[in-house]
């Protein structure tokens, strides 16, 4: 029984991190799925958001909510730089992101002035909300985790609502159309370079917001905290698609990304509880993403094969004999 309780608390803690990382998944969704742009900037912009938020909170004493705004702006600028390299310098999309990501590692190191910054004794969103809540709530087991979960849920809900509204506007529809058929959008007189820039700015802004929230929730920012962000974001997207299917409505697609992020974090917590070394997490992530991408393609193939076999049996023939 104690083992089950321990596992449930581990899953609870993982879910609180999952909703925060889910916002990053939404940003990756904009670039990879909506724009069809293989943007590698996210590894750098995620860490950028965390670094900017931590430095402003610790060194300048800024309000933690205001640091989130600056983090989003910084992430948006990094996306704009990638767009500039691709649109104006004619550098391939994936290479543009890699160049920006590489530059951001040095920029993040310069911003922090050290490898990591602890937020111990500094006001964060979590600590501010805990301060305004009744003191008797602190007796709840894992109270800080519950607060983090609520914060993550609120910010994730706001991000989903924002994206749902944005991509229902004229500009949002133009961004989606650019990802679907760039030549057609250009033929209609729209500036596709501008649409790509908008998409990259918004996507990396969300990624940076996620990085800032994660840094404040875990109590420190690290220059390497964004390593593997792209893979984690893709894992959230594909796991959500596997669990909920390819939702027909845009709203449920966005929700599935948050759900996929939570499931991914719970899986990670479970395998760590089973004794897997933390150094093997990147390998596990690669396997999870590979499986999530492969399974949906295998299931329709099996369904088609079963339907053909059933059809031949109804006709009195043998499917194996004809193949």
Helices and strands as residue ranges (DSSP letters): H 2-29, I 30-34, H 42-58, H 64-87, H 93-112, E 116-118, H 125-132, G 135-139, H 143-166, H 170-180, H 182-187, H 192-218, E 220-222, H 229-244, H 250-273, G 278-280, H 281-314, H 319-322
